[in-house]
């Protein structure tokens, strides 16, 4: 140090986000479900920061936290968890020749109004299924349309739009889905891959008359677990195809 202005000690306001305050901000945002869903403006207000929301956003992103749409997670009761593990272990020996002989079916509901109203959560890339970062509920009052579909290896069924707001009981399931769509598609899959087992969930519409009609046609089903929609492979396709399905739903509603 030679005392010249160029190397003189400079003073100034202490930065708002030193290392200690960065950790304090991180602890606040990741505290619980509510704080994960706060906007940058709301965080500024609650933490009483004098900086702009953009500054808070930049600091959080520098620590790896970004705002993202929450994942949906299917809750499993503790009593069902060991049953799920045992069921999965039974299929560990299944090979390439076994999985193509499974016909995956499902009904799914797509919203036809209120798009873009889903919340956002602040999280790291690795926290997509953190308990505070998942969304397990639908908003009330939503408008929706129910669709049935199925696939088996490389074969896929037609999409079936459930009429109006009809409740899918066993009678409707037989007359609107099994008779005109599921049974013919099952025969096609059996002709292509050999004997095929059908996966259906435990919905009430798949019981009663549906069981009788299934037995009448000799359809073999694969025993399915309670609270296990995440194990049905067709569930992974609904989200990927929703961008194509929703316009079709809107067209049907307009007819």
C-alpha positions as CSV (number, residue, x, y, z in Angstrom):
1,X,0.0,0.0,0.0
2,X,1.5,3.3,-1.1
3,X,-1.3,5.6,-0.1
4,X,-2.4,6.5,-3.6
5,X,-6.2,6.8,-4.4
6,X,-6.0,3.8,-6.7
7,X,-5.4,1.3,-3.8
8,X,-7.2,3.2,-1.0
9,X,-9.7,1.2,1.0
10,X,-13.1,1.8,-0.4
11,X,-16.2,1.8,1.8
12,X,-19.8,1.3,0.8
13,X,-23.1,-0.3,1.7
14,X,-22.8,-3.9,2.8
15,X,-24.4,-6.2,0.2
16,X,-27.9,-7.4,1.1
17,X,-27.1,-11.0,0.3
18,X,-23.9,-12.0,1.9
19,X,-23.4,-15.7,2.5
20,X,-25.3,-15.7,5.8
21,X,-28.3,-13.9,4.3
22,X,-28.3,-16.2,1.2
23,X,-28.6,-19.2,3.6
24,X,-31.4,-17.3,5.5
25,X,-33.3,-16.8,2.3
26,X,-32.9,-20.4,1.2
27,X,-34.1,-21.6,4.6
28,X,-37.2,-19.4,4.4
29,X,-38.2,-20.4,0.8
30,X,-37.7,-24.1,1.4
31,X,-39.4,-24.1,4.8
32,X,-42.7,-25.7,3.8
33,X,-45.4,-26.1,1.2
34,X,-46.6,-22.5,1.5
35,X,-43.3,-20.8,1.2
36,X,-42.3,-22.9,-1.8
37,X,-45.3,-21.4,-3.6
38,X,-44.7,-17.7,-2.8
39,X,-43.9,-15.4,-5.7
40,X,-40.6,-13.3,-5.7
41,X,-42.7,-10.2,-4.8
42,X,-44.3,-12.0,-1.8
43,X,-40.9,-13.2,-0.6
44,X,-39.6,-9.6,-0.7
45,X,-42.5,-8.5,1.4
46,X,-42.4,-11.2,4.0
47,X,-38.6,-11.0,4.4
48,X,-38.8,-7.2,4.4
49,X,-36.1,-6.8,1.7
50,X,-35.5,-3.4,0.1
51,X,-34.2,-5.0,-3.1
52,X,-36.3,-5.8,-6.2
53,X,-38.0,-9.2,-6.7
54,X,-35.6,-9.8,-9.6
55,X,-32.7,-9.7,-7.2
56,X,-34.2,-12.3,-5.0
57,X,-34.9,-14.5,-8.1
58,X,-31.3,-14.1,-9.3
59,X,-29.9,-15.1,-5.8
60,X,-32.1,-18.2,-5.6
61,X,-31.2,-19.2,-9.1
62,X,-27.5,-18.9,-8.3
63,X,-28.1,-21.5,-5.6
64,X,-29.9,-23.8,-8.0
65,X,-33.5,-23.0,-7.2
66,X,-36.0,-22.2,-10.0
67,X,-39.8,-21.8,-10.2
68,X,-41.4,-24.9,-11.8
69,X,-44.9,-26.4,-12.2
70,X,-45.3,-28.9,-9.3
71,X,-45.3,-32.6,-10.1
72,X,-48.4,-34.7,-9.3
73,X,-47.7,-37.5,-6.9
74,X,-50.0,-40.4,-6.0
75,X,-50.2,-40.9,-2.3
76,X,-50.0,-44.5,-1.0
77,X,-51.3,-45.5,2.5
78,X,-48.6,-47.1,4.7
79,X,-50.6,-50.4,4.7
80,X,-50.3,-50.7,0.9
81,X,-46.6,-49.9,0.6
82,X,-45.3,-53.4,1.5
83,X,-47.9,-54.9,-0.9
84,X,-46.6,-52.7,-3.7
85,X,-43.1,-53.8,-3.0
86,X,-44.0,-57.5,-3.1
87,X,-46.0,-57.1,-6.3
88,X,-43.1,-55.4,-8.0
89,X,-40.7,-58.1,-6.8
90,X,-42.9,-60.7,-8.4
91,X,-42.3,-59.1,-11.8
92,X,-38.5,-58.7,-11.6
93,X,-38.0,-61.8,-13.8
94,X,-40.2,-60.6,-16.6
95,X,-38.3,-60.2,-19.8
96,X,-38.8,-58.6,-23.2
97,X,-41.1,-61.5,-24.3
98,X,-43.5,-60.9,-21.3
99,X,-44.1,-57.1,-21.3
100,X,-45.4,-56.9,-24.9
101,X,-48.2,-59.3,-23.8
102,X,-49.8,-56.7,-21.4
103,X,-52.7,-54.6,-22.5
104,X,-52.6,-51.3,-20.5
105,X,-56.0,-49.5,-20.2
106,X,-57.1,-46.5,-18.4
107,X,-59.6,-43.6,-18.1
108,X,-58.2,-40.1,-17.7
109,X,-59.8,-36.7,-17.2
110,X,-58.6,-33.7,-19.0
111,X,-59.5,-30.1,-18.0
112,X,-61.2,-28.1,-20.7
113,X,-61.2,-24.7,-19.0
114,X,-59.0,-22.7,-16.6
115,X,-55.7,-23.6,-18.3
116,X,-52.6,-21.8,-16.9
117,X,-53.9,-21.6,-13.4
118,X,-51.6,-24.2,-11.9
119,X,-49.3,-23.0,-9.1
120,X,-45.5,-22.7,-9.3
121,X,-43.0,-24.0,-6.7
122,X,-39.5,-23.0,-6.1
123,X,-37.2,-26.0,-6.1
124,X,-34.0,-27.5,-7.3
125,X,-33.9,-29.9,-10.3
126,X,-33.5,-32.9,-8.0
127,X,-36.5,-31.9,-5.8
128,X,-39.3,-32.5,-8.3
129,X,-40.9,-35.1,-6.0
130,X,-40.0,-33.4,-2.7
131,X,-43.1,-33.5,-0.3
132,X,-43.4,-29.7,-0.4
133,X,-43.1,-29.5,-4.2
134,X,-45.9,-31.9,-5.5
135,X,-49.5,-31.2,-6.2
136,X,-52.0,-33.8,-5.2
137,X,-55.3,-32.0,-5.7
138,X,-57.6,-30.6,-8.4
139,X,-59.1,-27.1,-8.1
140,X,-62.8,-27.1,-7.5
141,X,-65.2,-26.1,-10.2
142,X,-63.0,-27.3,-13.1
143,X,-64.6,-28.3,-16.4
144,X,-63.3,-31.6,-17.7
145,X,-63.8,-34.4,-20.2
146,X,-63.2,-38.1,-19.5
147,X,-61.4,-40.3,-22.1
148,X,-60.6,-44.0,-22.3
149,X,-57.6,-45.5,-24.2
150,X,-55.4,-48.6,-24.3
151,X,-52.1,-49.8,-25.8
152,X,-50.3,-53.1,-26.0
153,X,-46.6,-53.0,-27.2
154,X,-46.7,-51.2,-30.5
155,X,-50.6,-51.4,-30.9
156,X,-52.9,-48.6,-29.6
157,X,-56.6,-48.4,-29.4
158,X,-58.9,-45.5,-30.5
159,X,-59.5,-42.8,-27.9
160,X,-63.0,-43.1,-26.5
161,X,-64.8,-39.9,-25.3
162,X,-67.2,-40.7,-22.4
163,X,-70.5,-39.0,-23.3
164,X,-71.5,-35.9,-21.4
165,X,-71.0,-36.0,-17.7
166,X,-72.0,-39.6,-17.5
167,X,-70.7,-41.6,-14.5
168,X,-68.6,-44.6,-15.6
169,X,-70.4,-47.4,-13.8
170,X,-70.1,-51.0,-14.8
171,X,-73.1,-50.9,-17.2
172,X,-71.7,-47.9,-19.1
173,X,-68.3,-49.4,-19.1
174,X,-69.6,-52.5,-20.8
175,X,-71.8,-50.8,-23.4
176,X,-69.6,-47.9,-24.3
177,X,-66.0,-49.2,-23.8
178,X,-65.8,-53.0,-23.5
179,X,-68.2,-54.2,-26.2
180,X,-67.3,-51.7,-29.0
181,X,-63.6,-51.1,-28.2
182,X,-61.8,-53.1,-25.5
183,X,-62.8,-56.6,-26.6
184,X,-62.1,-56.1,-30.3
185,X,-58.8,-54.5,-29.5
186,X,-57.9,-57.4,-27.0
187,X,-58.6,-59.9,-29.8
188,X,-56.3,-57.9,-32.1
189,X,-53.5,-57.9,-29.5
190,X,-53.9,-61.7,-28.9
191,X,-53.6,-62.4,-32.6
192,X,-50.4,-60.3,-32.8
193,X,-48.6,-61.2,-29.6
194,X,-50.3,-64.4,-28.3
195,X,-52.3,-64.5,-25.1
196,X,-52.5,-61.0,-23.6
197,X,-53.4,-60.0,-20.0
198,X,-55.4,-56.8,-19.5
199,X,-54.5,-54.2,-16.9
200,X,-57.5,-52.3,-15.3
201,X,-57.5,-50.4,-12.1
202,X,-59.9,-51.0,-9.2
203,X,-62.5,-48.5,-10.2
204,X,-66.1,-49.4,-9.4
205,X,-66.9,-49.3,-13.1
206,X,-64.6,-52.3,-13.8
207,X,-66.6,-54.5,-11.5
208,X,-70.1,-56.1,-11.4
209,X,-71.4,-56.3,-15.0
210,X,-67.8,-55.7,-16.3
211,X,-66.6,-58.9,-14.5
212,X,-69.5,-60.9,-16.0
213,X,-68.8,-59.6,-19.5
214,X,-65.0,-60.2,-19.0
215,X,-65.6,-63.8,-18.0
216,X,-68.1,-64.3,-20.9
217,X,-65.4,-63.3,-23.4
218,X,-62.6,-65.1,-21.7
219,X,-60.5,-62.0,-21.0
220,X,-57.7,-62.6,-18.4
221,X,-56.8,-59.6,-16.3
222,X,-53.6,-58.9,-14.3
223,X,-54.3,-58.4,-10.6
224,X,-53.9,-54.8,-9.9
225,X,-53.0,-53.0,-6.6
226,X,-54.9,-50.3,-4.8
227,X,-53.4,-46.8,-5.0
228,X,-51.1,-47.8,-7.9
229,X,-51.9,-45.6,-10.9
230,X,-48.2,-44.7,-11.2
231,X,-47.4,-48.3,-12.0
232,X,-49.7,-48.3,-15.0
233,X,-47.5,-47.5,-18.1
234,X,-50.4,-45.7,-19.8
235,X,-50.3,-43.0,-17.1
236,X,-46.9,-41.9,-18.5
237,X,-48.5,-41.3,-21.9
238,X,-51.5,-39.2,-20.8
239,X,-49.3,-36.2,-19.9
240,X,-47.2,-36.5,-23.1
241,X,-50.3,-36.6,-25.3
242,X,-52.4,-34.0,-23.5
243,X,-51.3,-31.3,-25.9
244,X,-52.8,-33.3,-28.8
245,X,-55.8,-34.6,-26.8
246,X,-57.1,-31.3,-25.4
247,X,-57.8,-29.7,-28.8
248,X,-59.7,-32.9,-29.7
249,X,-61.7,-32.5,-26.5
250,X,-62.6,-29.0,-27.2
251,X,-63.7,-29.9,-30.7
252,X,-66.0,-32.6,-29.3
253,X,-67.5,-30.1,-26.8
254,X,-68.3,-27.7,-29.6
255,X,-70.1,-30.2,-31.7
